[in-house]
């Protein structure tokens, strides 16, 4: 966040996009409004709707819709705009003309953070079945601790317009207090993986019911925590998927790096950096040494105010609740030196039980199906050098390099809405995700190898609209 070293406040133009802070962390958002099916008739395109059953679901509701993308579901109440706000550029095109069946519901669960539809019940899911099906199924888990509609704009609209069935889950717990779920540290995040596996199996059955044949292809994709879920699924349940696209997935390793190791130094040193004066240069060096790339300073004020502190506190509470005793998720923006301040948290000094909790959710790099990873070089929530660079090395070291491609997207950051604020400094990752997804299709369909792993440079001649619609992976 290269602000003038003496300015502590984020640029004023960032105030209007503060809501994007729920991309990885959790800001509670309003539930979806009242649902109205565009058509409840059993017309030709909804024939057999009443026969569809989601295996294991405790509750389900199927609706026949004339439009499954957000071009129609916003008005009909079959999505929640608050769930996906801030994740995409404002000028991203919205496809339309996708009719079909939407099934909403939830699996048995004991937590109640997700208030969509008045259900007050977690483990909610959405399954969309287009009339003009291409034979494939795309599975996604939500980024951050958002709900099941979080991927609707960034991923769902596009894959539906290409003919895929699409299924997404809230991962089994939602909101800034997600860590209250589970019996022991790490359980809440571990449930995310279980819920994606559960939905994948159920959605494959529903697709078979709807189209009278199983999906010819099942692909996993997602951003941030959703990207982590792709990695974990391809490592642990490759039999369920044909391939996946990981969009800046979160890296968890018991011995690090992980966000509990690199966020505290940023919290500890940022105030001195922002204040200027004799300690500013030293503080800047400490933040860069923690993994935050030089050149990303213009993004630091926003991330300090809206991301770093809350992310550190709630994920630390999930994995190391004993750090602050009876206090729940620490003290917001505590000053270094204060008792049990998260800015002073030292992951390496914590008891072995903390690493055991992280081990429940840790990645290995041992993927069993093709995977494409993309990550922005100016990501200052999950810095690329502490995340996907490391994961790429893990995959190679595991002997799975032939199944893997990795694209470092020059000037990409964690959420694409920030591109609207800094159009001359950032590029959106959404079109790069689409390029990666298309390359994956060609890899599976024709055996056409994707471009080699590399840094995808931002073409100096490309204007804003060109960057919004194009991202050649071999540039």
C-alpha positions in Angstrom: 0.0 0.0 0.0 4.0 3.1 -2.2 2.2 5.8 -0.4 4.1 8.9 0.7 6.0 7.6 3.6 4.6 10.3 5.9 0.9 9.5 5.1 -0.9 7.1 7.4 -4.3 7.3 5.8 -5.3 5.3 2.7 -6.1 7.4 -0.4 -9.6 8.8 -0.1 -10.7 7.0 -3.3 -10.2 3.7 -1.4 -13.1 4.5 1.0 -15.7 3.5 -1.5 -14.4 0.0 -2.0 -13.8 -1.0 1.6 -16.3 -3.7 1.2 -13.8 -5.8 -0.7 -12.2 -6.6 2.6 -14.5 -9.7 2.8 -12.6 -11.4 0.0 -10.4 -13.5 2.2 -11.5 -12.3 5.6 -15.0 -12.2 6.8 -17.3 -9.2 7.0 -20.8 -10.2 7.8 -23.1 -9.4 4.8 -26.9 -9.2 4.6 -28.8 -12.4 3.6 -30.2 -12.7 0.1 -33.6 -11.2 -0.4 -36.8 -12.9 -1.0 -36.7 -15.5 -3.8 -39.0 -15.5 -6.7 -38.7 -18.1 -9.3 -38.9 -16.7 -12.8 -41.0 -19.6 -13.8 -42.4 -22.4 -11.7 -44.1 -24.1 -14.6 -42.9 -27.5 -15.8 -42.0 -26.2 -19.2 -39.9 -28.2 -21.6 -36.7 -26.8 -20.2 -37.6 -27.8 -16.7 -39.0 -31.2 -17.4 -38.1 -33.6 -14.6 -37.4 -30.8 -12.1 -39.5 -32.4 -9.4 -37.5 -35.6 -9.6 -34.2 -34.1 -8.8 -32.8 -35.1 -5.4 -29.5 -33.9 -3.9 -28.1 -36.9 -2.0 -27.6 -36.1 1.7 -29.3 -32.8 1.6 -31.5 -31.9 4.6 -33.4 -29.3 2.7 -33.5 -28.4 -1.0 -35.6 -26.1 -3.2 -35.6 -26.4 -7.0 -36.7 -23.5 -9.2 -37.1 -23.3 -13.0 -35.4 -20.1 -14.2 -35.2 -18.3 -17.5 -31.8 -16.9 -16.5 -29.2 -18.7 -14.3 -26.6 -15.9 -14.5 -26.6 -12.8 -12.4 -28.3 -11.0 -15.3 -31.4 -12.6 -14.0 -30.7 -14.1 -10.5 -30.2 -10.7 -8.9 -33.8 -9.7 -9.7 -35.3 -13.1 -9.0 -33.5 -13.4 -5.6 -31.5 -16.5 -6.6 -28.1 -14.9 -5.7 -26.8 -12.5 -3.1 -25.0 -9.5 -4.6 -23.5 -8.7 -1.1 -21.8 -12.1 -1.3 -19.8 -11.3 -4.4 -19.4 -7.5 -4.2 -15.8 -6.3 -4.6 -14.4 -9.4 -6.2 -14.6 -8.3 -9.9 -13.9 -5.2 -11.9 -17.0 -3.0 -12.2 -17.0 -3.2 -16.0 -16.9 -6.9 -16.2 -19.5 -8.1 -18.8 -22.4 -10.1 -17.6 -23.4 -12.9 -19.9 -27.1 -13.8 -20.3 -29.4 -16.2 -22.0 -28.8 -19.3 -19.8 -32.0 -20.9 -18.8 -32.3 -23.9 -16.5 -32.8 -25.2 -13.0 -31.4 -23.9 -9.8 -31.3 -26.0 -6.7 -30.6 -24.3 -3.3 -30.3 -26.2 -0.1 -28.2 -27.3 2.8 -26.6 -30.5 4.2 -27.0 -31.4 7.9 -24.8 -29.1 10.1 -24.9 -27.7 13.6 -23.6 -24.1 12.8 -25.9 -21.3 11.9 -23.9 -18.4 10.5 -25.4 -18.5 7.0 -28.7 -16.6 7.1 -29.5 -16.8 3.4 -33.2 -17.6 2.7 -34.0 -17.3 6.4 -32.6 -20.8 6.9 -30.0 -19.8 9.6 -28.0 -22.9 8.7 -24.5 -23.5 7.4 -23.5 -26.0 4.8 -25.6 -24.3 2.2 -25.1 -25.0 -1.5 -26.3 -23.9 -4.9 -26.4 -26.1 -8.0 -27.3 -24.7 -11.4 -28.2 -26.9 -14.3 -28.4 -25.2 -17.7 -30.7 -26.4 -20.5 -27.9 -26.3 -23.0 -25.4 -28.5 -21.2 -21.9 -29.1 -22.5 -21.4 -32.3 -20.5 -19.2 -30.7 -17.8 -19.5 -29.8 -14.1 -17.6 -27.0 -12.3 -17.3 -27.1 -8.5 -16.3 -24.1 -6.4 -15.9 -23.2 -2.7 -16.3 -19.7 -1.6 -13.4 -17.3 -1.1 -12.8 -16.0 2.4 -15.7 -17.0 4.7 -18.3 -15.7 2.3 -21.4 -17.7 1.4 -22.3 -19.9 -1.5 -23.0 -17.2 -4.1 -19.6 -15.5 -3.8 -18.3 -17.0 -7.0 -21.4 -16.1 -9.1 -19.9 -13.1 -10.9 -16.2 -14.1 -11.1 -16.7 -17.7 -12.1 -20.4 -18.9 -12.2 -21.7 -16.5 -14.9 -18.9 -17.4 -17.3 -18.9 -21.1 -16.9 -22.7 -21.3 -17.2 -22.5 -19.3 -20.4 -20.1 -21.9 -21.7 -22.6 -24.7 -20.9 -21.2 -26.1 -17.7 -23.3 -27.1 -14.7 -22.1 -25.2 -11.7 -22.2 -26.0 -8.0 -20.9 -24.0 -5.1 -20.8 -24.3 -1.3 -20.4 -21.9 1.7 -17.8 -24.5 3.0 -19.8 -25.2 6.2 -19.2 -22.1 8.2 -19.4 -18.4 7.4 -18.7 -14.9 8.7 -16.0 -13.3 10.9 -16.7 -15.7 13.7 -16.3 -18.9 11.6 -13.7 -20.1 14.2 -16.5 -20.8 16.7 -17.4 -23.9 14.6 -15.7 -27.2 15.4 -14.5 -28.8 18.6 -10.8 -28.2 18.3 -8.4 -25.8 16.6 -8.3 -26.3 12.8 -11.7 -28.1 12.7 -13.6 -25.2 11.0 -11.2 -24.9 8.1 -10.9 -28.7 7.8 -14.7 -28.8 7.4 -14.3 -26.6 4.2 -12.5 -29.5 2.5 -15.1 -32.0 3.7 -18.0 -29.8 2.4 -16.4 -29.4 -1.1 -15.9 -33.2 -1.3 -19.5 -33.7 -0.2 -20.9 -31.3 -2.7 -18.9 -32.7 -5.6 -20.3 -36.2 -5.0 -23.8 -34.9 -4.6 -23.6 -32.6 -7.7 -22.3 -35.4 -9.9 -25.4 -37.4 -8.9 -27.8 -34.6 -9.6 -26.2 -33.9 -13.0 -26.7 -37.6 -13.8 -30.4 -37.3 -12.8 -30.9 -34.2 -14.8 -29.2 -35.2 -18.0 -29.4 -39.0 -17.8 -25.7 -39.4 -17.9 -22.8 -38.5 -15.6 -20.7 -35.5 -16.2 -18.0 -36.2 -18.8 -15.7 -33.8 -17.0 -15.6 -32.4 -13.4 -13.4 -29.3 -12.8 -12.6 -27.6 -9.5 -11.8 -23.9 -9.4 -11.8 -21.0 -6.9 -10.0 -18.0 -5.6 -8.2 -17.3 -2.4 -9.6 -19.8 0.1 -11.4 -21.3 -2.8 -8.1 -21.8 -4.6 -6.8 -23.6 -1.5 -9.7 -25.9 -1.7 -8.8 -26.8 -5.3 -5.3 -27.6 -4.3 -6.5 -29.8 -1.4 -9.1 -31.6 -3.4 -6.6 -32.5 -6.2 -4.1 -33.7 -3.6 -6.6 -35.7 -1.5 -9.5 -36.7 -3.9 -8.1 -36.7 -7.4 -10.6 -39.5 -8.3 -13.4 -37.0 -8.2 -12.0 -34.4 -10.6 -10.4 -34.2 -14.1 -8.4 -31.1 -13.3 -8.5 -27.7 -11.6 -7.7 -24.0 -11.7 -6.3 -22.4 -8.5 -6.7 -18.6 -8.4 -4.3 -17.3 -5.7 -5.0 -20.1 -3.2 -4.1 -19.8 0.4 -1.1 -21.8 1.5 -1.1 -23.7 4.7 2.0 -25.5 5.9 2.7 -26.6 9.4 6.3 -25.4 9.2 5.4 -22.3 7.2 5.1 -20.2 5.3 1.5 -19.3 6.2 -0.3 -16.2 6.9 0.2 -16.4 10.7 3.9 -16.0 10.0 3.9 -13.1 7.5 0.9 -10.9 8.7 2.2 -10.1 12.2 5.4 -8.4 10.9 3.3 -6.2 8.6 1.0 -5.3 11.5 4.0 -4.6 13.8 6.0 -2.4 11.4 3.3 -0.6 9.3 2.5 2.2 11.8 6.2 3.3 11.9 6.4 3.1 8.1 3.3 5.2 7.7 4.3 7.7 10.3 7.5 8.5 8.5 10.5 9.8 10.5 13.7 8.1 11.3 12.2 4.6 11.7 10.2 4.5 8.5 13.0 3.1 6.3 13.7 0.3 8.8 10.0 -0.5 9.1 9.7 -0.6 5.3 12.6 -3.1 5.0 11.0 -5.3 7.7 7.7 -5.4 5.8 9.4 -6.3 2.5 11.5 -8.9 4.3 8.3 -10.5 5.5 7.3 -11.1 1.9 5.4 -8.0 0.8 6.9 -7.0 -2.6 8.6 -3.7 -3.1 6.5 -1.7 -5.5 3.3 -2.7 -3.7 3.4 0.1 -1.1 0.5 2.0 -2.6 -1.7 -1.0 -1.6 -0.5 -1.2 2.0 -2.7 1.5 3.6 -5.9 -0.2 2.4 -4.8 -3.7 3.4 -3.6 -2.5 6.8 -7.0 -0.9 7.5 -9.3 -3.6 6.1 -7.4 -6.9 5.7 -4.3 -7.6 7.7 -5.5 -7.1 11.2 -8.8 -8.9 11.0 -7.4 -11.7 8.9 -4.6 -12.3 11.4 -6.9 -12.3 14.4 -9.7 -14.6 13.1 -7.4 -17.2 11.6 -5.1 -17.1 14.6 -8.2 -17.7 16.8 -9.1 -20.7 14.7 -5.7 -22.3 14.9 -4.2 -20.9 18.1 -7.0 -19.8 20.4 -4.9 -20.2 23.5 -2.6 -17.3 22.5 -5.0 -14.7 24.0 -6.7 -16.9 26.5 -10.4 -16.0 27.1 -10.3 -13.1 24.7 -11.9 -14.0 21.4 -9.9 -13.1 18.3 -7.6 -10.6 20.0 -7.7 -6.9 20.2 -8.3 -5.0 16.9 -5.3 -2.8 15.9 -3.5 -3.4 19.2 -0.1 -1.6 19.6 3.0 -3.7 19.6 4.1 -4.4 23.1 0.6 -4.6 24.5 -0.3 -7.9 26.2 -1.1 -10.8 23.8 -1.1 -8.5 20.8 -1.5 -10.2 17.4 1.1 -7.7 16.0 3.6 -9.5 18.2 2.5 -13.0 17.4 5.4 -15.3 16.7 4.3 -18.5 15.0 7.6 -20.2 15.3 7.5 -19.8 19.1 4.1 -21.2 19.7 3.5 -24.7 21.1 3.6 -27.8 19.0 -0.2 -28.1 19.3 -0.5 -25.1 17.0 1.5 -26.8 14.2 -0.7 -29.9 14.8 -3.8 -27.8 14.1 -2.3 -26.4 10.9 -1.3 -30.0 9.9 -5.1 -30.8 9.7 -5.4 -28.4 6.8 -1.8 -28.5 5.4 -1.0 -28.9 1.7 1.7 -31.2 0.3 2.0 -30.4 -3.4 1.2 -34.0 -4.3 -1.6 -33.3 -6.8 -3.1 -36.2 -8.7 -4.7 -34.4 -11.6 -3.7 -31.4 -13.8 -3.7 -28.1 -12.0 -3.1 -24.5 -13.2 -2.3 -21.9 -10.6 -2.3 -18.1 -11.2 -1.3 -15.4 -8.7 -0.8 -11.7 -8.9 2.7 -10.3 -8.3 1.2 -7.4 -6.3 -0.9 -9.5 -4.0 -0.4 -8.0 -0.5 -2.8 -10.2 1.3 -1.2 -13.5 0.3 2.1 -12.3 -1.0 3.2 -14.4 -4.0 6.6 -15.1 -2.6 5.1 -16.6 0.5 2.4 -18.5 -1.2 2.1 -19.7 -4.8 5.9 -19.5 -5.5 6.3 -21.9 -2.6 3.4 -24.1 -3.6 4.8 -24.4 -7.2 8.1 -25.6 -5.7 6.2 -28.1 -3.5 4.5 -29.5 -6.6 7.8 -29.9 -8.4 9.5 -31.4 -5.4 6.7 -33.9 -5.2 7.5 -35.1 -8.7 4.1 -33.8 -10.1 5.5 -31.0 -12.3 4.2 -32.6 -15.5 0.6 -32.0 -14.1 1.2 -28.4 -13.2 1.4 -24.9 -14.8 2.0 -21.7 -12.8 1.4 -18.2 -14.1 2.6 -15.2 -12.1 0.4 -12.3 -13.3 2.4 -9.1 -13.4 0.6 -6.3 -11.5 -2.3 -8.5 -10.4 -3.5 -8.1 -6.8 -5.8 -10.1 -4.5 -9.2 -8.6 -5.5 -10.0 -7.2 -8.9 -12.1 -4.3 -7.6 -8.9 -2.5 -6.7 -8.1 -2.3 -10.4 -10.9 0.2 -10.6 -9.1 2.4 -8.1 -5.6 2.0 -9.5 -6.2 1.4 -13.2 -2.7 2.6 -14.2 -1.0 0.3 -11.7 -3.0 -2.9 -11.6 -4.4 -5.4 -14.0 -7.4 -7.7 -13.3 -7.0 -11.4 -12.8 -10.5 -12.4 -13.9 -9.5 -12.6 -17.7 -6.3 -14.5 -16.7 -8.5 -17.1 -14.8 -10.5 -17.5 -18.0 -7.4 -17.9 -20.1 -6.2 -20.5 -17.7 -9.5 -22.3 -17.7 -9.6 -22.4 -21.5 -6.0 -23.6 -21.6 -7.0 -26.4 -19.2 -9.9 -27.4 -21.5 -7.5 -27.6 -24.4 -5.1 -29.7 -22.3 -7.8 -32.2 -21.5 -9.6 -32.1 -24.9 -6.7 -32.3 -27.3 -3.6 -33.0 -25.2 -2.5 -29.5 -26.1 0.1 -28.5 -23.6 -0.5 -25.0 -22.0 2.2 -22.4 -22.2 5.1 -23.1 -19.9 5.0 -21.8 -16.4 6.1 -18.1 -16.5 5.5 -14.6 -15.4 2.7 -13.1 -17.6 3.8 -9.6 -18.3 1.4 -6.7 -18.7 1.7 -5.4 -22.2 2.6 -1.7 -22.0 0.4 -1.0 -25.0 -2.7 -2.6 -23.6 -5.5 -0.2 -22.5 -7.8 -0.8 -19.6 -10.6 -2.5 -21.7 -8.1 -4.8 -23.4 -6.8 -5.9 -20.0 -10.3 -6.6 -18.9 -11.0 -9.0 -21.7 -7.7 -10.5 -22.6 -4.8 -12.2 -20.8 -2.5 -14.2 -23.1 -0.6 -16.7 -20.9 2.4 -16.7 -23.2 3.0 -13.0 -23.1 
